[in-house]
Amino acid sequence: MATWHDKTSARAQWSNAPSSDAALEELLEYAKDECIHAEPWAPGTGQTAADRPVRFRMAQLAAAQAAWEYRTGTGQDGQLGMDGYAMRPRAVQTVLARMLRITPGVG
């Protein structure tokens, strides 16, 4: 089971994290709330690390990174691709929901 990210653990896994402690803490708090709201009924959304699955910690960092890219404009204007071919990335909420929900395997 896992704890939520703090500024130290986030910076250890995110090389382009904001240099400002206040900005990073704000992003992590926002991302934590996004995770809880994306999957409010799931076990482990509480404050104790003993019952929180690792996927919540991973999703928190992914949401913080997405919010930072959106805020700073370091993304690619909503499109990925080159030479006239493009795809639109999924909304953060969709990605979080897929990260947080356990989907039974096939077969």
N, C-alpha and C positions, 0 to 999 in steps of 0.2 A: 504494500500500500504506500501511498505517497502524500507528501505535503504539497501545498501550493507553492509556486515559485515565489522567491523574493528577489530583490535586485541582484544579489550575489550569484544565486543559482541561474538566473536568467542570463546574466552577462557571461557566465561560464559556457553556456550553450548557444549564445547569440552574439556573433562577432560584430554585428552592426547595430547593437542596442544603443539607444540614446545615451549620451554621456551625462546628461542631467539625471541625478537621482530622483528628483521630483517627477520628471516626465516619465521615467521608467516605472516608478511606483504607481503612477496614475494609470499607465497602460496595463500593468499587471492586475490592478484592481478592476479595471474595466473588463479585461479578458476573463477574470475569475467570474464576474457577474454574468458575462455572456455564456460561459460554460454551465453555470447553475441554471440559467434561464433556458438554455437549449435542452437541458435534460433534468428538469426539476424533480422528477419522481424517482430518479435513479438513486441507488444506495451510494453513499460516499460523497454526497454534495454538501454534507455538513462540515463543521469546523475541525473535526478530529481526523488525523491522518490515518488512523488505524483502519478506517472503513472506506477510504477514498481510493478508487482504482488509479493506476498509473496513467491511464488514458486521459484523465482529467487534467493532470499536470502537463501532459504533452499538448493537449488542446488549448490550455491556457497560454502556453508560449506561442502556439500557432496564431491564436487570435490577437495576441499582443503585437506580433510581427505584422500581421495584416493591417491592424489599426495604425501602426507606425508608418507603414508604406502609404496608406491612404492619406494620413495626416501630412506627411512630408512630400508626397508626390513622387516617391522613388519607384513606384510601380510603373507599369507601361500603359497608362491611360486606359486600363480595363481590357486591353487586348494583348495577346501573346501571339507571336508568329511573325513571319517576314515574307517578302515577295508577293504581297497581295493575299496571302493566306492568313487567316486569323481565327482564334478561338477566344471565347470569353470565359474568364475564370468563374467558378461558382461563387455564390454569395458565401460570406463567412459563416452565416448561420447554417447553411447546408453542409459545409465542410465539418463544422463542429458537431452537428447532429450525427454525421457518419462516424466521426472519431469516437464519440461518446457512447453510441449504441452498439451493443453486441449483436451481430447478425449471425444466426446459425449457418454453419457451413453446408455445402451441398454434397450429397453422396455419403 
